[in-house]
């Protein structure tokens, strides 16, 4: 696996009201935006909203044929109830990714911000601005879409580091991530 080979990555920013998605192509040290969007969910029953996330993420996969995917982890601050609903939205998106047979990488919000802005405490507007700059966009994407693009860019950076450090094994990204986790556990 080469760091200069072009790879298409789908990033997901899960939400129970709006789920953002962004598709990039990454080759070497360069990324370019293919497309981005948001899945707007109405105030209906939660199961119907989760089904819509599953269905629409599946459509994005069919439309853009990503080779790898990444999703933001749930951040629990104060409202545990909201975090549980967000976790269910995230689960619906992960099921769509898994049902397409795609490897799924997961990143904490601070890790994503650090990869894109250089600080894990960056504000949303800073992430939006850096995504516009990094992907050479003419317009700033909406927050949820720029967050999803940030997830994809973070994954591109992490996978490049994994490949460059020789930890990527022959085969799928998920095996490389598993090998990396095993190595980390053996050292710790």
N, C-alpha and C positions, 0 to 999 in steps of 0.2 A: 504494500500500500504506500503510495507516494503522497507527499504533502502538496505536490504540484498538480495532481489529478483533480479534475473538476468534480465536485460533489454537490448534490442538491440537498438542502437541509430545510425542513419544516420546523419552525418554532411555534410553540403554543403558549399563550398567556391565558390560563383558564379563569373563568368567572361565571357566577351564577346568573348574572344579568347580561354581561357582554363578555364573550370569549374572543380574544384576538388571535390572529394567525399571521404568519409571515414566512415567505419562501425566499431563500437566497441560494445563489450558486457561489461556491467558494473554491478558489484555486490558488495555491501558493499562499501569498499573504494578502490576496485581494478577494473581496466579497462584493457581489452585486445583487440588488433586489430584483427578484422575478415578479413578485406580487405580494400584496398584503390585504387584509380585510378584517372585518369584525362580524361575529355572529351575534345578532341582537336577539335577546330572549324576552318574551312578553312576561306578564305577571301571572301566567297560568300555573298549573300544578307542577311541582318539582319534577315528577317523573316525565312529564311531557317536555319540560325544558332540557332534562338530561338526554332524552331521546333525540332532541333537535341538535344538541352538541355532537352526539355520536354520529348522527346522519350527516350533518354539514361538514364535520372534520373528515369524514369518509369521502365526501364529494371533493374536498380540497385535495385529498390524497390522490384520488382518481384524476383530477384535472392537472396536477402538477408533478406527479410521480417522484416524490422525494425519495432519496436513498437512505437518509438518516433523519431522525426526529429528536427534538428536545422540548422539554416542558418545564415550567417553573414549579418549584415545590410550594406547598402551602406555608404561609407565614401566619403564625398565631400570635396576635398581639394581646388583645383584651377580650374580644368577643368570641368565645369558644363556639357558640351556635353558628355564627357566620363562617368560622373556619371549617366546621363540619359540612356545611352546604357547599363551600368552595371545594372541599375535598371530594365531594360527590361529583361536582362539575369536572374536576380534574380527572376523576376516575372514568367518567364517560368519554373524555378525550383520549385517555390512555387506552381504553378498550378499542376505540376506533383505530388507533395507531397499531395496537397489537393484532387486531383482526386483519389488518393489511400485511402483517408479517414484518413490520418495520421495527428496527431497534429503537429503544427509547432511552435517552439520557435525561437525567433530572438535575436541575441546578437551583440552589438557594437564591433568593432575591439579591442578597448582598454579593454573591459570586457573580451574578449577571451584571449588576451595576459596576462592580470592580472591573470586569472584563471590557465593558463598553466605555465607561467614564473614567475609571481609574480610582474610584472611591466607592466602597460598599454602602455608603450613606448618601449617595447622590439623590437628588430630587428627580421627580418624573420629567420635569421640563429639561433637565440636563441630559437625561437618557434620550428624550426625543431629539434634542439638538444634535447629540453625538451620532445617533442613528442616521439623521439627515446628512451629516458630514461624512461619516464612514462609508455610507452606501451611495454617496454622491446623488442624493435625491433633490429634485427641484422644489418639492413641497414637504412640509413636516407631516408625517403620518399621524393619525389620531392616537391618543395615548395607548389604548389596548393593542393596536396594530404595531406601534413602535416598540412596545414592551415585548411582543412576540418576535419581532425582528431582532431585538436585543438578545433574546433567548437563543435564536439561531446563530447570531454572531458569537455569542459566548461559547456555544458548542463548537463552532468552527475553530476558535482559538484553543479550546481545551483539546480537541481531537488532534490539532496540529502539534501541540506539545507532546501528547501521548505518542504520536508517530515519531516525532523527532527524538524522543528519549528512548526509542526502541522497545517500548512496552507493548506496542500493537502486535498481536500475533496474526498468523495467517487466519483468515476467516472473517467473521462478522465483528462489528463494533462492539456488540454486547459481550463477545468473548474477550475482547481486549479490555473492556471495562471490568469484567469479572477477574481477569488475570491481574489487573492493576489493584483491585480490592484485595485479592488473595495475597499479593506481594506486600501491600500495606499492612495487612493483618499479621503476616509472618514477621515483619520488622517490628511491629508494636507489641 
